[in-house]
Amino acid sequence: MPSSSTNSYTDTALLDALEAQGWGIGVVHDDDKHWYVLTDGTQDVVVDGPFPFFTTHIADEEDCKWARPTIREAISAWIERCRIEDEGE
């Protein structure tokens, strides 16, 4: 992973970080122009290939602290949040 500065990630590094996760991630934009990277929520189980599905993401109080005005900043903040949480374990 790149350094922890939220402004130092390339677009490729941001996408690679999202792709490296083994579970669903929601990159969500709310009506108030905030971007979030969310990991809590539900979605239909995809069995055989892509098909229409329904998904719900949940932004709790902690998630809202990491909301950012741009998608790049939100993904960078999510990477930083993961780093901080990993160091705390």
Phi and psi in radians as a Rosetta constraint file:
Dihedral C 1 N 2 CA 2 C 2 CIRCULARHARMONIC -1.145 0.35
Dihedral N 2 CA 2 C 2 N 3 CIRCULARHARMONIC 3.096 0.35
Dihedral C 2 N 3 CA 3 C 3 CIRCULARHARMONIC -1.057 0.35
Dihedral N 3 CA 3 C 3 N 4 CIRCULARHARMONIC 2.893 0.35
Dihedral C 3 N 4 CA 4 C 4 CIRCULARHARMONIC -1.366 0.35
Dihedral N 4 CA 4 C 4 N 5 CIRCULARHARMONIC -0.118 0.35
Dihedral C 4 N 5 CA 5 C 5 CIRCULARHARMONIC -1.121 0.35
Dihedral N 5 CA 5 C 5 N 6 CIRCULARHARMONIC 2.223 0.35
Dihedral C 5 N 6 CA 6 C 6 CIRCULARHARMONIC -1.189 0.35
Dihedral N 6 CA 6 C 6 N 7 CIRCULARHARMONIC -0.179 0.35
Dihedral C 6 N 7 CA 7 C 7 CIRCULARHARMONIC -1.767 0.35
Dihedral N 7 CA 7 C 7 N 8 CIRCULARHARMONIC 0.050 0.35
Dihedral C 7 N 8 CA 8 C 8 CIRCULARHARMONIC -1.768 0.35
Dihedral N 8 CA 8 C 8 N 9 CIRCULARHARMONIC 0.041 0.35
Dihedral C 8 N 9 CA 9 C 9 CIRCULARHARMONIC -1.512 0.35
Dihedral N 9 CA 9 C 9 N 10 CIRCULARHARMONIC 2.356 0.35
Dihedral C 9 N 10 CA 10 C 10 CIRCULARHARMONIC -1.379 0.35
Dihedral N 10 CA 10 C 10 N 11 CIRCULARHARMONIC 2.860 0.35
Dihedral C 10 N 11 CA 11 C 11 CIRCULARHARMONIC -1.033 0.35
Dihedral N 11 CA 11 C 11 N 12 CIRCULARHARMONIC -0.674 0.35
Dihedral C 11 N 12 CA 12 C 12 CIRCULARHARMONIC -1.084 0.35
Dihedral N 12 CA 12 C 12 N 13 CIRCULARHARMONIC -0.760 0.35
Dihedral C 12 N 13 CA 13 C 13 CIRCULARHARMONIC -1.121 0.35
Dihedral N 13 CA 13 C 13 N 14 CIRCULARHARMONIC -0.671 0.35
Dihedral C 13 N 14 CA 14 C 14 CIRCULARHARMONIC -1.106 0.35
Dihedral N 14 CA 14 C 14 N 15 CIRCULARHARMONIC -0.821 0.35
Dihedral C 14 N 15 CA 15 C 15 CIRCULARHARMONIC -1.177 0.35
Dihedral N 15 CA 15 C 15 N 16 CIRCULARHARMONIC -0.676 0.35
Dihedral C 15 N 16 CA 16 C 16 CIRCULARHARMONIC -1.067 0.35
Dihedral N 16 CA 16 C 16 N 17 CIRCULARHARMONIC -0.687 0.35
Dihedral C 16 N 17 CA 17 C 17 CIRCULARHARMONIC -1.121 0.35
Dihedral N 17 CA 17 C 17 N 18 CIRCULARHARMONIC -0.740 0.35
Dihedral C 17 N 18 CA 18 C 18 CIRCULARHARMONIC -1.138 0.35
Dihedral N 18 CA 18 C 18 N 19 CIRCULARHARMONIC -0.776 0.35
Dihedral C 18 N 19 CA 19 C 19 CIRCULARHARMONIC -1.167 0.35
Dihedral N 19 CA 19 C 19 N 20 CIRCULARHARMONIC -0.487 0.35
Dihedral C 19 N 20 CA 20 C 20 CIRCULARHARMONIC -1.241 0.35
Dihedral N 20 CA 20 C 20 N 21 CIRCULARHARMONIC -0.295 0.35
Dihedral C 20 N 21 CA 21 C 21 CIRCULARHARMONIC -1.278 0.35
Dihedral N 21 CA 21 C 21 N 22 CIRCULARHARMONIC 2.478 0.35
Dihedral C 21 N 22 CA 22 C 22 CIRCULARHARMONIC -1.619 0.35
Dihedral N 22 CA 22 C 22 N 23 CIRCULARHARMONIC 0.252 0.35
Dihedral C 22 N 23 CA 23 C 23 CIRCULARHARMONIC -2.518 0.35
Dihedral N 23 CA 23 C 23 N 24 CIRCULARHARMONIC 2.918 0.35
Dihedral C 23 N 24 CA 24 C 24 CIRCULARHARMONIC -1.152 0.35
Dihedral N 24 CA 24 C 24 N 25 CIRCULARHARMONIC 2.396 0.35
Dihedral C 24 N 25 CA 25 C 25 CIRCULARHARMONIC -2.225 0.35
Dihedral N 25 CA 25 C 25 N 26 CIRCULARHARMONIC 2.414 0.35
Dihedral C 25 N 26 CA 26 C 26 CIRCULARHARMONIC -1.892 0.35
Dihedral N 26 CA 26 C 26 N 27 CIRCULARHARMONIC 2.158 0.35
Dihedral C 26 N 27 CA 27 C 27 CIRCULARHARMONIC -1.751 0.35
Dihedral N 27 CA 27 C 27 N 28 CIRCULARHARMONIC 1.885 0.35
Dihedral C 27 N 28 CA 28 C 28 CIRCULARHARMONIC -2.080 0.35
Dihedral N 28 CA 28 C 28 N 29 CIRCULARHARMONIC 2.441 0.35
Dihedral C 28 N 29 CA 29 C 29 CIRCULARHARMONIC -2.032 0.35
Dihedral N 29 CA 29 C 29 N 30 CIRCULARHARMONIC 2.129 0.35
Dihedral C 29 N 30 CA 30 C 30 CIRCULARHARMONIC -1.570 0.35
Dihedral N 30 CA 30 C 30 N 31 CIRCULARHARMONIC 3.062 0.35
Dihedral C 30 N 31 CA 31 C 31 CIRCULARHARMONIC -1.211 0.35
Dihedral N 31 CA 31 C 31 N 32 CIRCULARHARMONIC -0.234 0.35
Dihedral C 31 N 32 CA 32 C 32 CIRCULARHARMONIC -1.754 0.35
Dihedral N 32 CA 32 C 32 N 33 CIRCULARHARMONIC 0.304 0.35
Dihedral C 32 N 33 CA 33 C 33 CIRCULARHARMONIC 1.167 0.35
Dihedral N 33 CA 33 C 33 N 34 CIRCULARHARMONIC 0.630 0.35
Dihedral C 33 N 34 CA 34 C 34 CIRCULARHARMONIC -1.907 0.35
Dihedral N 34 CA 34 C 34 N 35 CIRCULARHARMONIC 2.464 0.35
Dihedral C 34 N 35 CA 35 C 35 CIRCULARHARMONIC -1.814 0.35
Dihedral N 35 CA 35 C 35 N 36 CIRCULARHARMONIC 2.454 0.35
Dihedral C 35 N 36 CA 36 C 36 CIRCULARHARMONIC -2.316 0.35
Dihedral N 36 CA 36 C 36 N 37 CIRCULARHARMONIC 2.590 0.35
Dihedral C 36 N 37 CA 37 C 37 CIRCULARHARMONIC -1.958 0.35
Dihedral N 37 CA 37 C 37 N 38 CIRCULARHARMONIC 1.991 0.35
Dihedral C 37 N 38 CA 38 C 38 CIRCULARHARMONIC -2.036 0.35
Dihedral N 38 CA 38 C 38 N 39 CIRCULARHARMONIC 2.509 0.35
Dihedral C 38 N 39 CA 39 C 39 CIRCULARHARMONIC -2.056 0.35
Dihedral N 39 CA 39 C 39 N 40 CIRCULARHARMONIC -0.148 0.35
Dihedral C 39 N 40 CA 40 C 40 CIRCULARHARMONIC -1.744 0.35
Dihedral N 40 CA 40 C 40 N 41 CIRCULARHARMONIC 2.376 0.35
Dihedral C 40 N 41 CA 41 C 41 CIRCULARHARMONIC 2.773 0.35
Dihedral N 41 CA 41 C 41 N 42 CIRCULARHARMONIC -2.974 0.35
Dihedral C 41 N 42 CA 42 C 42 CIRCULARHARMONIC -2.381 0.35
Dihedral N 42 CA 42 C 42 N 43 CIRCULARHARMONIC 2.710 0.35
Dihedral C 42 N 43 CA 43 C 43 CIRCULARHARMONIC -2.719 0.35
Dihedral N 43 CA 43 C 43 N 44 CIRCULARHARMONIC 2.782 0.35
Dihedral C 43 N 44 CA 44 C 44 CIRCULARHARMONIC -1.040 0.35
Dihedral N 44 CA 44 C 44 N 45 CIRCULARHARMONIC 2.649 0.35
Dihedral C 44 N 45 CA 45 C 45 CIRCULARHARMONIC -1.454 0.35
Dihedral N 45 CA 45 C 45 N 46 CIRCULARHARMONIC 2.134 0.35
Dihedral C 45 N 46 CA 46 C 46 CIRCULARHARMONIC -1.512 0.35
Dihedral N 46 CA 46 C 46 N 47 CIRCULARHARMONIC 2.076 0.35
Dihedral C 46 N 47 CA 47 C 47 CIRCULARHARMONIC -1.772 0.35
Dihedral N 47 CA 47 C 47 N 48 CIRCULARHARMONIC -0.971 0.35
Dihedral C 47 N 48 CA 48 C 48 CIRCULARHARMONIC -2.170 0.35
Dihedral N 48 CA 48 C 48 N 49 CIRCULARHARMONIC 1.537 0.35
Dihedral C 48 N 49 CA 49 C 49 CIRCULARHARMONIC 1.325 0.35
Dihedral N 49 CA 49 C 49 N 50 CIRCULARHARMONIC 3.023 0.35
Dihedral C 49 N 50 CA 50 C 50 CIRCULARHARMONIC -1.211 0.35
Dihedral N 50 CA 50 C 50 N 51 CIRCULARHARMONIC 2.389 0.35
Dihedral C 50 N 51 CA 51 C 51 CIRCULARHARMONIC -2.677 0.35
Dihedral N 51 CA 51 C 51 N 52 CIRCULARHARMONIC 2.860 0.35
Dihedral C 51 N 52 CA 52 C 52 CIRCULARHARMONIC -0.997 0.35
Dihedral N 52 CA 52 C 52 N 53 CIRCULARHARMONIC 2.401 0.35
Dihedral C 52 N 53 CA 53 C 53 CIRCULARHARMONIC -2.527 0.35
Dihedral N 53 CA 53 C 53 N 54 CIRCULARHARMONIC 2.850 0.35
Dihedral C 53 N 54 CA 54 C 54 CIRCULARHARMONIC -1.898 0.35
Dihedral N 54 CA 54 C 54 N 55 CIRCULARHARMONIC 2.387 0.35
Dihedral C 54 N 55 CA 55 C 55 CIRCULARHARMONIC -2.382 0.35
Dihedral N 55 CA 55 C 55 N 56 CIRCULARHARMONIC 2.551 0.35
Dihedral C 55 N 56 CA 56 C 56 CIRCULARHARMONIC -2.274 0.35
Dihedral N 56 CA 56 C 56 N 57 CIRCULARHARMONIC 2.260 0.35
Dihedral C 56 N 57 CA 57 C 57 CIRCULARHARMONIC -1.985 0.35
Dihedral N 57 CA 57 C 57 N 58 CIRCULARHARMONIC 2.543 0.35
Dihedral C 57 N 58 CA 58 C 58 CIRCULARHARMONIC -2.043 0.35
Dihedral N 58 CA 58 C 58 N 59 CIRCULARHARMONIC 2.111 0.35
Dihedral C 58 N 59 CA 59 C 59 CIRCULARHARMONIC -1.836 0.35
Dihedral N 59 CA 59 C 59 N 60 CIRCULARHARMONIC 1.903 0.35
Dihedral C 59 N 60 CA 60 C 60 CIRCULARHARMONIC -1.556 0.35
Dihedral N 60 CA 60 C 60 N 61 CIRCULARHARMONIC -3.080 0.35
Dihedral C 60 N 61 CA 61 C 61 CIRCULARHARMONIC -1.029 0.35
Dihedral N 61 CA 61 C 61 N 62 CIRCULARHARMONIC -0.706 0.35
Dihedral C 61 N 62 CA 62 C 62 CIRCULARHARMONIC -1.130 0.35
Dihedral N 62 CA 62 C 62 N 63 CIRCULARHARMONIC -0.733 0.35
Dihedral C 62 N 63 CA 63 C 63 CIRCULARHARMONIC -1.039 0.35
Dihedral N 63 CA 63 C 63 N 64 CIRCULARHARMONIC -0.689 0.35
Dihedral C 63 N 64 CA 64 C 64 CIRCULARHARMONIC -1.119 0.35
Dihedral N 64 CA 64 C 64 N 65 CIRCULARHARMONIC -0.478 0.35
Dihedral C 64 N 65 CA 65 C 65 CIRCULARHARMONIC -1.153 0.35
Dihedral N 65 CA 65 C 65 N 66 CIRCULARHARMONIC -0.407 0.35
Dihedral C 65 N 66 CA 66 C 66 CIRCULARHARMONIC -1.779 0.35
Dihedral N 66 CA 66 C 66 N 67 CIRCULARHARMONIC 0.101 0.35
Dihedral C 66 N 67 CA 67 C 67 CIRCULARHARMONIC -1.149 0.35
Dihedral N 67 CA 67 C 67 N 68 CIRCULARHARMONIC 2.537 0.35
Dihedral C 67 N 68 CA 68 C 68 CIRCULARHARMONIC -2.398 0.35
Dihedral N 68 CA 68 C 68 N 69 CIRCULARHARMONIC 2.811 0.35
Dihedral C 68 N 69 CA 69 C 69 CIRCULARHARMONIC -1.349 0.35
Dihedral N 69 CA 69 C 69 N 70 CIRCULARHARMONIC -0.264 0.35
Dihedral C 69 N 70 CA 70 C 70 CIRCULARHARMONIC -2.261 0.35
Dihedral N 70 CA 70 C 70 N 71 CIRCULARHARMONIC 2.740 0.35
Dihedral C 70 N 71 CA 71 C 71 CIRCULARHARMONIC -1.110 0.35
Dihedral N 71 CA 71 C 71 N 72 CIRCULARHARMONIC -0.707 0.35
Dihedral C 71 N 72 CA 72 C 72 CIRCULARHARMONIC -1.100 0.35
Dihedral N 72 CA 72 C 72 N 73 CIRCULARHARMONIC -0.756 0.35
Dihedral C 72 N 73 CA 73 C 73 CIRCULARHARMONIC -1.135 0.35
Dihedral N 73 CA 73 C 73 N 74 CIRCULARHARMONIC -0.652 0.35
Dihedral C 73 N 74 CA 74 C 74 CIRCULARHARMONIC -1.151 0.35
Dihedral N 74 CA 74 C 74 N 75 CIRCULARHARMONIC -0.761 0.35
Dihedral C 74 N 75 CA 75 C 75 CIRCULARHARMONIC -1.174 0.35
Dihedral N 75 CA 75 C 75 N 76 CIRCULARHARMONIC -0.716 0.35
Dihedral C 75 N 76 CA 76 C 76 CIRCULARHARMONIC -1.053 0.35
Dihedral N 76 CA 76 C 76 N 77 CIRCULARHARMONIC -0.756 0.35
Dihedral C 76 N 77 CA 77 C 77 CIRCULARHARMONIC -1.126 0.35
Dihedral N 77 CA 77 C 77 N 78 CIRCULARHARMONIC -0.663 0.35
Dihedral C 77 N 78 CA 78 C 78 CIRCULARHARMONIC -1.116 0.35
Dihedral N 78 CA 78 C 78 N 79 CIRCULARHARMONIC -0.722 0.35
Dihedral C 78 N 79 CA 79 C 79 CIRCULARHARMONIC -1.063 0.35
Dihedral N 79 CA 79 C 79 N 80 CIRCULARHARMONIC -0.778 0.35
Dihedral C 79 N 80 CA 80 C 80 CIRCULARHARMONIC -1.110 0.35
Dihedral N 80 CA 80 C 80 N 81 CIRCULARHARMONIC -0.739 0.35
Dihedral C 80 N 81 CA 81 C 81 CIRCULARHARMONIC -1.051 0.35
Dihedral N 81 CA 81 C 81 N 82 CIRCULARHARMONIC -0.778 0.35
Dihedral C 81 N 82 CA 82 C 82 CIRCULARHARMONIC -1.073 0.35
Dihedral N 82 CA 82 C 82 N 83 CIRCULARHARMONIC -0.715 0.35
Dihedral C 82 N 83 CA 83 C 83 CIRCULARHARMONIC -1.091 0.35
Dihedral N 83 CA 83 C 83 N 84 CIRCULARHARMONIC -0.787 0.35
Dihedral C 83 N 84 CA 84 C 84 CIRCULARHARMONIC -1.116 0.35
Dihedral N 84 CA 84 C 84 N 85 CIRCULARHARMONIC -0.774 0.35
Dihedral C 84 N 85 CA 85 C 85 CIRCULARHARMONIC -1.142 0.35
Dihedral N 85 CA 85 C 85 N 86 CIRCULARHARMONIC -0.662 0.35
Dihedral C 85 N 86 CA 86 C 86 CIRCULARHARMONIC -1.136 0.35
Dihedral N 86 CA 86 C 86 N 87 CIRCULARHARMONIC -0.679 0.35
Dihedral C 86 N 87 CA 87 C 87 CIRCULARHARMONIC -1.196 0.35
Dihedral N 87 CA 87 C 87 N 88 CIRCULARHARMONIC -0.486 0.35
Dihedral C 87 N 88 CA 88 C 88 CIRCULARHARMONIC -1.351 0.35
Dihedral N 88 CA 88 C 88 N 89 CIRCULARHARMONIC -0.248 0.35
